[in-house]
Amino acid sequence: MVETLTARFLDRSTIDKAYPLVRDVVPGMTAARWARFVRLHLVARSSHRPRGVMTIQNAAGCILSLFAFEVRADFLESRIFCVDYIIVPSLPGRGAIWASAIGAAERLAEMNGCGAIQVEFGVDSEHSEGDLLIPLAGMGYSRSGVRALKRLEAKSGHAGYDSESVAHPPRGLSDA
């Protein structure tokens, strides 16, 4: 029997319901940090730049997968649908979960008039690059571009990820 999987938007009332999946895949993630992160993604920047969190749930309402998304302006594609922090844990039926997650992303991209979809995986992902790229390659995705990340040391008095404040660049630094 094939299990029915349904894509559903995460909303403020279901943030806590997604936490066990996130905690299992991202060890050390606290419920408070998850809630702060996800609340930011549940508010669109504008009507032209929707964003949110999509879940893939089974018939019982158990969240099996999720991803954050945002429509962004893109230099080459005009509008691009960005999928960040996709979580598809190793479970029986993982292929169907992958297909449901990517299918949901593609439908949202089409609905928002995007010319391409960009999928990004976090550097702390528990899966190897091959484990992540093989299912996508089978769905028509190809590796494109290179991203680099430099972790910065936290300095006392500076806003960190868990802070509500925002640091602004010194005057003239962003006036290029």
N, C-alpha and C positions, 0 to 999 in steps of 0.2 A: 504494500500500500504506500502510495506517495503522499507525504505530508504536505498539507496546504501551507504555504508561506505567504505572508501578507506584509507589504511595505506600509508603515505608518509613521507619521511625523511624531517626534518626541515633543512633548509640551511640558509646561511647568508642573503639571500634575503627575507626569510619568518620569521625571528626572530620577527619583529614587529607585524606580523599577529597573532602570538601566545600570545602576551602580554595580551590582554584583558581576555583570559581564565585564565592565571596565576594570574593576578591582582585580578580577582573575587574570586579565591580559596585561594590566599595567600595575605590577606589584608596587606597593607604597602609595598608591593614589588614595587620598582620603576622600570621604564623602563630601566634606566641605569644599575641597579643591575641585572635585568633579562638578559640584553644583555651581561654583563660581564660573568655571570654564563654560559649561553648557548654557548657562543663563545668557551669556554674551552672544552665543550663537543662535539663540531663539528670538533675537530682536534684529530685524532687517536694517541694514544701513540706510536703504531707501527703497522705494518701490521698483527701482531699476536694478537694484543689487540685492535680490533676495538671498537669504541664507537660513540655515536651520540644521537640524539633526534628524536623519531618517533612520528608522529601525526596521529590521526584518524580524517578524514575529511568527511563531507557529500558531496553530488553531487555538491553543490554550492561552495565548497571549504572552508566552515566554519570549523575551527578547534574545534572539540568537546572534544578531549582528547589528552593527550600527556604523554610520559615518556622518561626519560633519560636512556641510557643503556650502558653497557661496558662488554666486555669479559675479565674475569680475571682468573689468575691462582688460583686454589683451592687445598687445602691440600688433600681433599678426592676425588674430582671429576675430577681432572686434569684441565679441563676448565669449567668455570661456566658462565652462562649468567646472569648478574646482572641488574635488572630493579629497578631504583631508581626514586623517585619523580613522581610516577604515579598519574596523575590527571584525574579523571573521575567524573565530577560534577553531581549533582542530576538534571537530565534532563529527559524529556519523552524519553523512549527508552534506558534508562541507561543500561539495560541488554545487548542489542545489542552492545552498545559502549564498555562495559566491554569485551564482547566476541571478538570484533574486536581488541582491544588493546592486550589482552592476546594471541590471535591467531597470531598477528604480532610478538610479542615477541617470541613465540614458533617457528615460521618459521625462524626468525633470529638466534635463538639458534641452530637449526638444521643445518642451512647453515654454521655456524661457528664451528661445531663439538663439541658443549658443551654437557656435561653429565648431566647437571641439570640447572634449572632456579631458581634464588633467587629474590623474589619480596620484596622490602622494602618500607615502608610508613613512611613519616616524622612524627615527634612527634606533629607537629602543625596541623595535618590533621583535617578538619572540621567534619569528620565522625567518628563514634565510631568504635572500633576494630571489632565488629561483622558485621557492615555494609561493612567493607573491606574484611573480611575473608570469609564470606558466599558465595559471587560469586566465589571466588577462590577455595573454597572447592568443589563446584559443578563442577569445571573444573579439578579436580584431584590434587589440591595443598593441602599440609598439613602444619600446623605450625611446624617450625623447628628452634631450637636454641633460644637464648635470646640475645638481644642487649641492651646495656646500654649507656646513654648519660649524660655527665656532661657539662653544659654550663660554660665557663670560663669568668670571668670579663675582660672587655677590659681595658688594662693599657695604659696610654699615652706613645707614642713612639714605641709601638708594632704594627706589621702588623695585620690588621683586615681583615674581609672577603672582604670589599670593597677596600682593598689596592692591588696594583699591585706587591708589594714586597713580598718576601718569607723569613720567618725566619728559620734559621737552628739551630739544637740542639747544645748545647755546646759540645766541643770536648770530646770524651770519653763516652758521654751519649748514643750514638747509636752504640757503638763498641762491643756490647754483643756477 
